[in-house]
């Protein structure tokens, strides 16, 4: 079953605004370039890298990315951009790619730092989900190379879809100088159902103990068992 997600933007931006895209299309170059195996001094032989770990790659490929709408230059802690926006149809629409929170807004949290900026990525797309679904937005998975860390949040986007979502992030690389390019993923998102979850606990039955041992033995004996036996086929997003 395909979950329908509708993105809308100001009519003046429809032809030029970078569009959200399936997360699989946003895998960074370092994933493609990294070796499939590397020598381990601990083991004294080559070992498989996370490039061959389906859960690692699947997490990075799940959902969709919200892209930065234009180039943002950072120089000595100063953020700037040159974005020639057309006249917008919506009066209260943001015109800058980002704004800022004051550090006091995260007082009492582990990531509070009075010397560190908290940026707020402005979204130029509204997002509408099907009834009963919320939008889970988080930092692009496993992307420690980005100079910011998005704060994770959940938005009830089946109800809240008239305006764009604002994505707050900690600017963690205080030494970053350069350009954050248009199209850089700023948030990884996916729809989650709001239905209640039931947690159950029980001991492994005799049958499940046997299955545990046989599966563990298979996983330890040769590579690729999870990929061949258990990994589900994932359908690709179909942007319209």
N, C-alpha and C positions, 0 to 999 in steps of 0.2 A: 504494500500500500504506500502511495506517495503522499507525503505531508506537504500541503500547499502553503507556500510562504509568498506573500505579496509585498514587493518593494515599490514605494512611490516617492517621487521627488518633484520639486518645483518644475513646471513646464519649461522654463527657460534653461534648465540644466540637463534635461533628459538626454540630449544628444552628446553631451561632453563629459558629464560627471562619471568618474570611475565607478563601476558597478560592483556590488558584492559578488563574490565568486566562490565556487566549491572549494573547500579547504585543500583538497587533493591538488588543485591547480596552483596552490601557493606554497608547495614544499620548497624550502630554501635550497640554494645551490649546494650548500655543504652536505646535505643529505645525498645528493646525486654524486658528489665528488668523493665522499668518504669511502674508505676501503671496506670490503665485505668481511675482511678478517685482518687481524693485527697481532703482532707477536706479543705474548705475555711473558714477562720475566718471572712471574709467580709460577706459571705452568710450564715454562720452558719450551713453549711451542705456540703456534698461531691459535687464536681463538676467534670465534665469530663476534662481530661488532653488532651494535643495535640496528644497523642497517638490515640485518637479517632477523630482526625481532618484529613479527607482525603486530603485536599490541602497541609497540612504540610507534610504528609507522601509521597504523590505523588510527591512533589517537590524534596524530598530527593531520590526518586526512579527513577527520570527521566534521560534519557540519559545513558552515560557510564562513568566509572572512569578510570583515568590513575593512575596506581599503582607505588609506589616507587620501584625501581628495586632491591634494596638490603638494608640491615640494615645500618642505619646511627646513630652513637653514638654522643651525644652532652654532653660535660663536660666542665663547666665553660666557655661557649661561644665558645668552640673549636669543630669543626665538624670533624669526622673521619669515615672511613669505611674500611672494609677488604673485597674486592670483587675481587676474582680471575677470571678475564676475560680471555677467550681464545684469541688467535690471531684473530683479526677481518679482514674481507675481505675489508672493506671500510677504506681507509687511513685517511680521515678527520673526522672519527666518534668519538664522545666523549667517554671517558673511565671512567669518574667519574659521580656519580649520581647527583651531583650538583656543581654549581660554584656560583659566587657572582657578584652582582652589587654594585657600590659605592652609598652611600646615595645621592650624588649630582645629581644622575640621576632622582630623584623624587623631586628636589627642586621646591618650589612653590605649591606643593600638600599638602593636609591636613595630609597626613601620612608621611611627611618628618620628620626624626629624625636622627640627626647625630650620635647618639649612638646606633642605631638599625640596625642590619644586613638586607640586602636584598638578599635573596638566589635566585638562579635560578635553578629550577629543570630541568635537562637535559632529554629529551625524547629519548628513544631508539627505538621507533616505529614511522614510518611515517604514516600519516593519509590521505587517499584520499576519497573525497566526490563526489557525483554525480554533474554534471554541474548545476550551479545556486545556489549551497548551500555553506554556510560558516560554520565554526566551532565556536561555542560559548563556551568559556572555562571560568570557574569561580571557586571560592572556593567551595569545597563540601558543599552543601546546609545545613544550620543549624548546621554545625560542629564547634561550638565554642570551642569544647574540643581540637581541634588540635592546636599545638603551633605556627602555621604560618597562614597567611591570603593571599591566592592567589590573585593576581591582575587580574581582569577580562579583557578579550580581545576577539576579533573576528579575525579569520584567514580565508582567502579565500582558503580553503583546496581543492577546486576543481581544483585550479590552482597551489597552493603551496603545493606540496606533495612529493617532491624529498628528503627532509631532515626532521628530527624530529623538533617538535615545542619546544621552550624553555619556561618554565612557571615561571615567576618571582613571588616571594612571600615575604611579610614582615614577619620577625621572631619576633612575638609579645610577646611570653613568654620567657622573658630574664632569668627567674629562672628555665627553663626546664633543667633537667639533666636526661639523660637516653638514651633509644634506640627508634628511630623511625623505626619500623619494616618494612621489605620488604613486599610489598603488601598494605601498608597504602595508601589510596586514596589521591593524591595530587591535582587533578583537576577533576571537574565534567564537562563533555562536551556533547553537542548535536548539531545536524545539524539544521541550520535555513535557510530558503529561503531568497534570496536577493531581492525578488520582492518588488515593492513600495507599501506602505500602504496608504489607503484613509481614512481620519478621517471625520466622519459625526456627526452632533449634531442636536437634535430635542427634543421637549417636549414629555413627556409621553402622549399617546393617552388615551381616556377613557378606552379602553380595556386593555391597558397595566397598567393603574392605578389599575384596578381591579385585574389583575394578580399579581401586586406588593403586594397589601394588602393580597391576599390569600396565596401567597408564604411566605411572612413574618410571617403571623399568623401560618402557618404550621411549619416553622422553630422554632418558639418560643414555640409551644405547645408540641413538642416531639422531642427526639433526633433521629439522623440517617436519616433525610429527604433528605439531600443532597446526602448521600451515596446511598439511595434506588432509588431516582427518577432521579438524575442528573449526578451522577458520571459515566463516560464512562468506558467501559471495555478496559483495556490496554493489547495489545499484548506483549508477552515476546520476548526479543532479542534472536536471534538464532545464536550463534557464530559458525563459521565453521573452 
